[in-house]
Amino acid sequence: MYWSGNKVKLEIALAKGKQEHDKRDTAKERDWQREKQRVMRRHNKNA
């Protein structure tokens, strides 16, 4: 919602949620990033 001159304008949009395979890919990528960080922390701690 925003003002345009003396009028208030409102934008409306529709969006679709992620598909099931997209959610699995996102979860897999997030898990990989976490595991990578764990390995790097463990490696740096021992060095």
PDB file of N, CA, C and O in Angstrom:
ATOM      1  N   MET A   1       0.842  -1.163   0.000  1.00  0.00           N
ATOM      2  CA  MET A   1       0.000   0.000   0.000  1.00  0.00           C
ATOM      3  C   MET A   1       0.896   1.238   0.000  1.00  0.00           C
ATOM      4  O   MET A   1       1.873   1.308   0.746  1.00  0.00           O
ATOM      5  N   TYR A   2       0.560   2.195  -0.827  1.00  0.00           N
ATOM      6  CA  TYR A   2       1.352   3.409  -0.900  1.00  0.00           C
ATOM      7  C   TYR A   2       0.493   4.578  -1.385  1.00  0.00           C
ATOM      8  O   TYR A   2      -0.584   4.391  -1.950  1.00  0.00           O
ATOM      9  N   TRP A   3       0.991   5.762  -1.152  1.00  0.00           N
ATOM     10  CA  TRP A   3       0.306   6.972  -1.568  1.00  0.00           C
ATOM     11  C   TRP A   3       0.771   7.378  -2.954  1.00  0.00           C
ATOM     12  O   TRP A   3       1.957   7.288  -3.272  1.00  0.00           O
ATOM     13  N   SER A   4      -0.158   7.822  -3.769  1.00  0.00           N
ATOM     14  CA  SER A   4       0.169   8.382  -5.075  1.00  0.00           C
ATOM     15  C   SER A   4      -0.651   9.666  -5.195  1.00  0.00           C
ATOM     16  O   SER A   4      -1.840   9.645  -5.512  1.00  0.00           O
ATOM     17  N   GLY A   5       0.019  10.766  -4.934  1.00  0.00           N
ATOM     18  CA  GLY A   5      -0.709  12.036  -4.892  1.00  0.00           C
ATOM     19  C   GLY A   5      -1.623  12.038  -3.683  1.00  0.00           C
ATOM     20  O   GLY A   5      -1.161  11.883  -2.552  1.00  0.00           O
ATOM     21  N   ASN A   6      -2.921  12.212  -3.912  1.00  0.00           N
ATOM     22  CA  ASN A   6      -3.868  12.188  -2.800  1.00  0.00           C
ATOM     23  C   ASN A   6      -4.644  10.869  -2.742  1.00  0.00           C
ATOM     24  O   ASN A   6      -5.666  10.787  -2.061  1.00  0.00           O
ATOM     25  N   LYS A   7      -4.170   9.838  -3.450  1.00  0.00           N
ATOM     26  CA  LYS A   7      -4.834   8.534  -3.474  1.00  0.00           C
ATOM     27  C   LYS A   7      -3.946   7.467  -2.841  1.00  0.00           C
ATOM     28  O   LYS A   7      -2.719   7.543  -2.901  1.00  0.00           O
ATOM     29  N   VAL A   8      -4.577   6.496  -2.246  1.00  0.00           N
ATOM     30  CA  VAL A   8      -3.848   5.349  -1.707  1.00  0.00           C
ATOM     31  C   VAL A   8      -3.961   4.229  -2.720  1.00  0.00           C
ATOM     32  O   VAL A   8      -5.063   3.893  -3.154  1.00  0.00           O
ATOM     33  N   LYS A   9      -2.827   3.643  -3.106  1.00  0.00           N
ATOM     34  CA  LYS A   9      -2.841   2.540  -4.064  1.00  0.00           C
ATOM     35  C   LYS A   9      -2.416   1.262  -3.359  1.00  0.00           C
ATOM     36  O   LYS A   9      -1.622   1.295  -2.419  1.00  0.00           O
ATOM     37  N   LEU A  10      -2.947   0.148  -3.815  1.00  0.00           N
ATOM     38  CA  LEU A  10      -2.687  -1.145  -3.206  1.00  0.00           C
ATOM     39  C   LEU A  10      -2.322  -2.132  -4.304  1.00  0.00           C
ATOM     40  O   LEU A  10      -3.021  -2.237  -5.311  1.00  0.00           O
ATOM     41  N   GLU A  11      -1.227  -2.851  -4.107  1.00  0.00           N
ATOM     42  CA  GLU A  11      -0.813  -3.871  -5.070  1.00  0.00           C
ATOM     43  C   GLU A  11      -1.226  -5.236  -4.543  1.00  0.00           C
ATOM     44  O   GLU A  11      -1.026  -5.545  -3.368  1.00  0.00           O
ATOM     45  N   ILE A  12      -1.799  -6.044  -5.415  1.00  0.00           N
ATOM     46  CA  ILE A  12      -2.208  -7.399  -5.051  1.00  0.00           C
ATOM     47  C   ILE A  12      -1.517  -8.364  -6.007  1.00  0.00           C
ATOM     48  O   ILE A  12      -1.484  -8.139  -7.217  1.00  0.00           O
ATOM     49  N   ALA A  13      -0.960  -9.451  -5.446  1.00  0.00           N
ATOM     50  CA  ALA A  13      -0.281 -10.431  -6.288  1.00  0.00           C
ATOM     51  C   ALA A  13      -0.591 -11.837  -5.788  1.00  0.00           C
ATOM     52  O   ALA A  13      -0.870 -12.039  -4.606  1.00  0.00           O
ATOM     53  N   LEU A  14      -0.542 -12.787  -6.684  1.00  0.00           N
ATOM     54  CA  LEU A  14      -0.717 -14.189  -6.331  1.00  0.00           C
ATOM     55  C   LEU A  14       0.616 -14.894  -6.524  1.00  0.00           C
ATOM     56  O   LEU A  14       1.378 -14.561  -7.432  1.00  0.00           O
ATOM     57  N   ALA A  15       0.889 -15.861  -5.675  1.00  0.00           N
ATOM     58  CA  ALA A  15       2.139 -16.604  -5.789  1.00  0.00           C
ATOM     59  C   ALA A  15       1.862 -18.072  -5.527  1.00  0.00           C
ATOM     60  O   ALA A  15       0.962 -18.428  -4.765  1.00  0.00           O
ATOM     61  N   LYS A  16       2.648 -18.914  -6.170  1.00  0.00           N
ATOM     62  CA  LYS A  16       2.531 -20.347  -5.940  1.00  0.00           C
ATOM     63  C   LYS A  16       3.618 -20.777  -4.969  1.00  0.00           C
ATOM     64  O   LYS A  16       4.720 -20.227  -4.973  1.00  0.00           O
ATOM     65  N   GLY A  17       3.305 -21.749  -4.150  1.00  0.00           N
ATOM     66  CA  GLY A  17       4.300 -22.295  -3.226  1.00  0.00           C
ATOM     67  C   GLY A  17       5.288 -23.170  -3.977  1.00  0.00           C
ATOM     68  O   GLY A  17       5.117 -23.450  -5.163  1.00  0.00           O
ATOM     69  N   LYS A  18       6.319 -23.594  -3.270  1.00  0.00           N
ATOM     70  CA  LYS A  18       7.314 -24.464  -3.885  1.00  0.00           C
ATOM     71  C   LYS A  18       6.718 -25.843  -4.133  1.00  0.00           C
ATOM     72  O   LYS A  18       5.864 -26.308  -3.377  1.00  0.00           O
ATOM     73  N   GLN A  19       7.170 -26.482  -5.184  1.00  0.00           N
ATOM     74  CA  GLN A  19       6.791 -27.860  -5.447  1.00  0.00           C
ATOM     75  C   GLN A  19       7.542 -28.771  -4.486  1.00  0.00           C
ATOM     76  O   GLN A  19       8.554 -28.361  -3.918  1.00  0.00           O
ATOM     77  N   GLU A  20       7.072 -29.981  -4.296  1.00  0.00           N
ATOM     78  CA  GLU A  20       7.680 -30.909  -3.338  1.00  0.00           C
ATOM     79  C   GLU A  20       9.145 -31.201  -3.680  1.00  0.00           C
ATOM     80  O   GLU A  20       9.984 -31.273  -2.782  1.00  0.00           O
ATOM     81  N   HIS A  21       9.460 -31.371  -4.974  1.00  0.00           N
ATOM     82  CA  HIS A  21      10.855 -31.664  -5.337  1.00  0.00           C
ATOM     83  C   HIS A  21      11.759 -30.459  -5.074  1.00  0.00           C
ATOM     84  O   HIS A  21      12.935 -30.630  -4.753  1.00  0.00           O
ATOM     85  N   ASP A  22      11.224 -29.247  -5.208  1.00  0.00           N
ATOM     86  CA  ASP A  22      12.011 -28.053  -4.897  1.00  0.00           C
ATOM     87  C   ASP A  22      12.322 -27.995  -3.406  1.00  0.00           C
ATOM     88  O   ASP A  22      13.421 -27.603  -3.013  1.00  0.00           O
ATOM     89  N   LYS A  23      11.354 -28.387  -2.572  1.00  0.00           N
ATOM     90  CA  LYS A  23      11.569 -28.380  -1.125  1.00  0.00           C
ATOM     91  C   LYS A  23      12.655 -29.376  -0.745  1.00  0.00           C
ATOM     92  O   LYS A  23      13.485 -29.097   0.120  1.00  0.00           O
ATOM     93  N   ARG A  24      12.647 -30.548  -1.400  1.00  0.00           N
ATOM     94  CA  ARG A  24      13.670 -31.557  -1.101  1.00  0.00           C
ATOM     95  C   ARG A  24      15.045 -31.053  -1.508  1.00  0.00           C
ATOM     96  O   ARG A  24      16.018 -31.249  -0.780  1.00  0.00           O
ATOM     97  N   ASP A  25      15.134 -30.404  -2.664  1.00  0.00           N
ATOM     98  CA  ASP A  25      16.416 -29.850  -3.121  1.00  0.00           C
ATOM     99  C   ASP A  25      16.924 -28.789  -2.163  1.00  0.00           C
ATOM    100  O   ASP A  25      18.116 -28.745  -1.858  1.00  0.00           O
ATOM    101  N   THR A  26      16.033 -27.937  -1.686  1.00  0.00           N
ATOM    102  CA  THR A  26      16.413 -26.876  -0.749  1.00  0.00           C
ATOM    103  C   THR A  26      16.913 -27.475   0.556  1.00  0.00           C
ATOM    104  O   THR A  26      17.926 -27.033   1.099  1.00  0.00           O
ATOM    105  N   ALA A  27      16.202 -28.488   1.063  1.00  0.00           N
ATOM    106  CA  ALA A  27      16.607 -29.133   2.311  1.00  0.00           C
ATOM    107  C   ALA A  27      17.952 -29.821   2.150  1.00  0.00           C
ATOM    108  O   ALA A  27      18.794 -29.765   3.046  1.00  0.00           O
ATOM    109  N   LYS A  28      18.155 -30.466   1.012  1.00  0.00           N
ATOM    110  CA  LYS A  28      19.419 -31.159   0.763  1.00  0.00           C
ATOM    111  C   LYS A  28      20.572 -30.151   0.714  1.00  0.00           C
ATOM    112  O   LYS A  28      21.640 -30.403   1.271  1.00  0.00           O
ATOM    113  N   GLU A  29      20.360 -29.028   0.058  1.00  0.00           N
ATOM    114  CA  GLU A  29      21.389 -27.990  -0.038  1.00  0.00           C
ATOM    115  C   GLU A  29      21.683 -27.398   1.345  1.00  0.00           C
ATOM    116  O   GLU A  29      22.845 -27.167   1.680  1.00  0.00           O
ATOM    117  N   ARG A  30      20.657 -27.155   2.139  1.00  0.00           N
ATOM    118  CA  ARG A  30      20.844 -26.605   3.479  1.00  0.00           C
ATOM    119  C   ARG A  30      21.627 -27.586   4.357  1.00  0.00           C
ATOM    120  O   ARG A  30      22.533 -27.183   5.086  1.00  0.00           O
ATOM    121  N   ASP A  31      21.275 -28.876   4.286  1.00  0.00           N
ATOM    122  CA  ASP A  31      21.992 -29.887   5.065  1.00  0.00           C
ATOM    123  C   ASP A  31      23.451 -29.970   4.643  1.00  0.00           C
ATOM    124  O   ASP A  31      24.335 -30.116   5.487  1.00  0.00           O
ATOM    125  N   TRP A  32      23.708 -29.877   3.351  1.00  0.00           N
ATOM    126  CA  TRP A  32      25.074 -29.932   2.848  1.00  0.00           C
ATOM    127  C   TRP A  32      25.885 -28.739   3.360  1.00  0.00           C
ATOM    128  O   TRP A  32      27.039 -28.895   3.758  1.00  0.00           O
ATOM    129  N   GLN A  33      25.286 -27.558   3.347  1.00  0.00           N
ATOM    130  CA  GLN A  33      25.985 -26.365   3.835  1.00  0.00           C
ATOM    131  C   GLN A  33      26.323 -26.503   5.319  1.00  0.00           C
ATOM    132  O   GLN A  33      27.418 -26.132   5.741  1.00  0.00           O
ATOM    133  N   ARG A  34      25.390 -27.033   6.113  1.00  0.00           N
ATOM    134  CA  ARG A  34      25.653 -27.246   7.538  1.00  0.00           C
ATOM    135  C   ARG A  34      26.787 -28.234   7.747  1.00  0.00           C
ATOM    136  O   ARG A  34      27.687 -27.997   8.553  1.00  0.00           O
ATOM    137  N   GLU A  35      26.742 -29.333   7.024  1.00  0.00           N
ATOM    138  CA  GLU A  35      27.785 -30.361   7.167  1.00  0.00           C
ATOM    139  C   GLU A  35      29.143 -29.793   6.764  1.00  0.00           C
ATOM    140  O   GLU A  35      30.150 -30.069   7.416  1.00  0.00           O
ATOM    141  N   LYS A  36      29.172 -29.007   5.699  1.00  0.00           N
ATOM    142  CA  LYS A  36      30.411 -28.396   5.243  1.00  0.00           C
ATOM    143  C   LYS A  36      30.986 -27.492   6.329  1.00  0.00           C
ATOM    144  O   LYS A  36      32.190 -27.512   6.585  1.00  0.00           O
ATOM    145  N   GLN A  37      30.116 -26.692   6.975  1.00  0.00           N
ATOM    146  CA  GLN A  37      30.574 -25.807   8.047  1.00  0.00           C
ATOM    147  C   GLN A  37      31.113 -26.600   9.227  1.00  0.00           C
ATOM    148  O   GLN A  37      32.122 -26.220   9.821  1.00  0.00           O
ATOM    149  N   ARG A  38      30.446 -27.708   9.575  1.00  0.00           N
ATOM    150  CA  ARG A  38      30.921 -28.550  10.675  1.00  0.00           C
ATOM    151  C   ARG A  38      32.301 -29.097  10.386  1.00  0.00           C
ATOM    152  O   ARG A  38      33.174 -29.068  11.253  1.00  0.00           O
ATOM    153  N   VAL A  39      32.509 -29.596   9.180  1.00  0.00           N
ATOM    154  CA  VAL A  39      33.806 -30.162   8.799  1.00  0.00           C
ATOM    155  C   VAL A  39      34.883 -29.092   8.844  1.00  0.00           C
ATOM    156  O   VAL A  39      35.981 -29.330   9.346  1.00  0.00           O
ATOM    157  N   MET A  40      34.568 -27.911   8.317  1.00  0.00           N
ATOM    158  CA  MET A  40      35.560 -26.829   8.301  1.00  0.00           C
ATOM    159  C   MET A  40      35.915 -26.394   9.729  1.00  0.00           C
ATOM    160  O   MET A  40      37.084 -26.154  10.031  1.00  0.00           O
ATOM    161  N   ARG A  41      34.902 -26.293  10.610  1.00  0.00           N
ATOM    162  CA  ARG A  41      35.182 -25.912  11.993  1.00  0.00           C
ATOM    163  C   ARG A  41      36.046 -26.957  12.673  1.00  0.00           C
ATOM    164  O   ARG A  41      36.998 -26.626  13.379  1.00  0.00           O
ATOM    165  N   ARG A  42      35.707 -28.226  12.456  1.00  0.00           N
ATOM    166  CA  ARG A  42      36.450 -29.314  13.072  1.00  0.00           C
ATOM    167  C   ARG A  42      37.896 -29.321  12.554  1.00  0.00           C
ATOM    168  O   ARG A  42      38.833 -29.523  13.326  1.00  0.00           O
ATOM    169  N   HIS A  43      38.068 -29.102  11.263  1.00  0.00           N
ATOM    170  CA  HIS A  43      39.394 -29.088  10.648  1.00  0.00           C
ATOM    171  C   HIS A  43      40.221 -27.915  11.187  1.00  0.00           C
ATOM    172  O   HIS A  43      41.395 -28.089  11.514  1.00  0.00           O
ATOM    173  N   ASN A  44      39.626 -26.739  11.282  1.00  0.00           N
ATOM    174  CA  ASN A  44      40.339 -25.552  11.755  1.00  0.00           C
ATOM    175  C   ASN A  44      40.700 -25.655  13.236  1.00  0.00           C
ATOM    176  O   ASN A  44      41.723 -25.131  13.674  1.00  0.00           O
ATOM    177  N   LYS A  45      39.849 -26.335  13.996  1.00  0.00           N
ATOM    178  CA  LYS A  45      40.104 -26.484  15.426  1.00  0.00           C
ATOM    179  C   LYS A  45      41.322 -27.387  15.649  1.00  0.00           C
ATOM    180  O   LYS A  45      42.112 -27.147  16.563  1.00  0.00           O
ATOM    181  N   ASN A  46      41.476 -28.422  14.819  1.00  0.00           N
ATOM    182  CA  ASN A  46      42.576 -29.366  14.963  1.00  0.00           C
ATOM    183  C   ASN A  46      43.885 -28.852  14.356  1.00  0.00           C
ATOM    184  O   ASN A  46      44.952 -29.375  14.678  1.00  0.00           O
ATOM    185  N   ALA A  47      43.825 -27.879  13.520  1.00  0.00           N
ATOM    186  CA  ALA A  47      45.035 -27.394  12.826  1.00  0.00           C
ATOM    187  C   ALA A  47      45.871 -26.507  13.701  1.00  0.00           C
ATOM    188  O   ALA A  47      46.915 -26.020  13.269  1.00  0.00           O
TER     189      ALA A  47
END
